[in-house]
Amino acid sequence: MKLNRNYITPLISLVFLVVGLTGVLMFFHLFDGYTEIVHEFLGLFFVVCAVFHIILNWKALKIHFTRGVFIPAGLAVAVISVLFIIQ
């Protein structure tokens, strides 16, 4: 089966919204039992969809890598993550 942007892009967008919403619900401890299950399984599915999305958009991503756009973003995410861990 050939990967198709018409399916992967809307799918990853919707899964992102659900994973984000369940993450917020888990943060506030709302519906804990239900949100954890949905968040974990759709989180794994989100990773699979993200891999397909990267494969489909590899040429455009290579251009961003050569411009160094990901370096400041990666550093910011790393610093924020470390701050949360040592807090």
Sequence and secondary structure as in RCSB ss.txt:
>XXXX:A:sequence
MKLNRNYITPLISLVFLVVGLTGVLMFFHLFDGYTEIVHEFLGLFFVVCAVFHIILNWKALKIHFTRGVFIPAGL
AVAVISVLFIIQ
>XXXX:A:secstr
    HHHHHHHHHHHHHHHHHHHHHHHTTSSHHHHHHHHHHHHHHHHHHHHHHHHHTHHHHHHHHHHT HHHHHH
HHHHHHHHHHH 
